[in-house]
């Protein structure tokens, strides 16, 4: 696959030059997602028993993009959230970024993709001007970055006042089901990676990042420090996933 062309921006998103290159850890994660592109959608369906697309639609709906407004989907992967947002808000301008060129190439082949701007970019250093977007969304981004607070500061910067951020993330299980759920995650994800994608190594990393991510209360505290308000969350799938929303004050 080759990377899609970077199309001209319009309606309010001011493009700026990228200001850096990914760290060594970031480059390794980038290579991981390049490797798993061909199986990404299938694996997400299998690992969530078919619920992944519904959660992405829920994230898109929660963005609340106003008529004629603009939305940025970060770590868009194969574009599931961005495409769901386009269906929900057909008059909006949707920008979708990812640092994996192969993921973007796959996203750009999907029905409706020509109405979305796809661009390779790093979530640590977004190439957009201040207050460019009415909403920001992302799925499974924060567990893969080194500095969660900085990444959320970037999102705060590009959001317009009153704009919303909505995110889908994994959530470390708690309560009486914690140990059986953890065992299931440790066994099932690498096994599916081996059988379906023939890439146990990449999915072993995803299993570790799933169990190692912070609970919603910690994400909420970081959002508050950055300046967000109206923070709320809900858990999904035996509390192994969460959808968090917040607004720029």
C-alpha positions, -999 to +999 in steps of 0.1 A: +000+000+000+011+036-005+002+066+015-028+086+004-023+121-009-025+149+016-055+169+003-060+206+007-076+217+039-107+239+040-132+255+064-113+265+094-084+240+099-052+260+096-023+237+087+011+242+102+044+224+095+052+194+117+077+203+144+094+170+152+099+133+146+085+105+168+106+092+197+122+057+195+092+043+213+069+061+190+087+048+160+083+012+173+046+017+179+043+031+144+060+000+130+036-022+150+005-006+136+020-007+101+024-045+105-012-051+117-030-029+092-044-058+071-060-075+101-069-044+122-106-042+116-111-080+118-091-082+150-110-054+166-143-071+158-131-104+172-115-089+204-147-070+212-172-097+201-184-073+174-189-042+196-161-021+183-180-004+155-209+005+178-185+021+203-170+041+175-204+053+164-211+063+200-178+083+201-187+100+168-222+109+181-208+123+213-186+148+194-217+169+187-203+187+157-224+217+148-238+222+113-210+232+090-185+226+118-152+207+118-139+176+136-104+161+140-101+123+145-066+115+158-050+080+156-078+073+131-064+039+121-087+026+094-110+055+098-139+038+117-147+068+139-141+094+112-164+076+088-191+072+115-188+110+122-193+117+085-225+097+085-237+114+116-227+149+106-227+150+067-223+188+065-192+188+087-156+189+076-138+158+089-100+156+092-084+123+102-048+118+111-026+089+120+012+083+121+008+050+102+008+055+065-005+020+059-035+026+082-043+058+063-040+041+030-065+014+041-089+040+055-088+060+022-102+030+003-134+027+023-168+039+010-173+076+017-135+081+024-131+107-004-152+132+017-126+131+045-092+147+046-066+121+056-031+131+067-001+115+084+006+133+116+019+127+152-005+132+181+023+148+201+027+176+175-005+182+156+001+203+124-029+226+130-034+261+143-049+270+176-087+267+179-092+250+145-118+224+154-152+221+170-146+185+182-117+161+186-121+123+188-098+093+191-098+056+198-071+037+216-046+066+214-036+075+249-025+040+259+001+042+231+017+076+239+045+084+263+032+117+276-006+116+280-008+151+294+011+166+265-011+148+239-042+161+257-027+196+258-023+195+220-060+185+217-070+214+240-049+238+218-066+229+185-101+229+200-123+259+198-137+272+231-167+251+240-154+223+218-156+186+228-131+158+230-145+122+230-123+092+233-125+054+233-099+037+255-092+004+271-097+003+309-080-019+334-106-043+349-116-039+386-138-057+410-147-094+414-142-101+377-108-085+375-087-117+376-107-138+351-110-108+327-072-102+330-065-139+323-088-138+293-071-107+279-036-122+284-046-154+267-071-144+240-055-113+224-020-129+217-037-161+206-060-143+182-029-124+169-011-156+163-041-174+146-057-146+126-029-121+120+001-145+123+017-118+145+017-128+182+044-102+190+023-071+180-008-084+198+012-092+229+021-055+230-015-046+226-025-070+254+001-053+277-010-018+268-047-028+274-041-041+309-015-014+317-035+017+309-049+040+336-085+039+350-110+067+340-105+086+372-068+092+363-076+102+328-102+127+342-076+142+366-052+148+337-081+164+316-088+187+345-051+197+348-050+205+311-081+228+315-111+206+304-144+206+322-177+187+320-158+154+322-178+122+321-172+086+313-190+053+309-175+018+308-182-010+283-175-047+278-170-060+314-153-026+322-124-033+299-133-003+277-144+032+284-157+063+266-146+096+281-158+130+271-149+165+281-153+201+270-129+230+265-138+258+289 
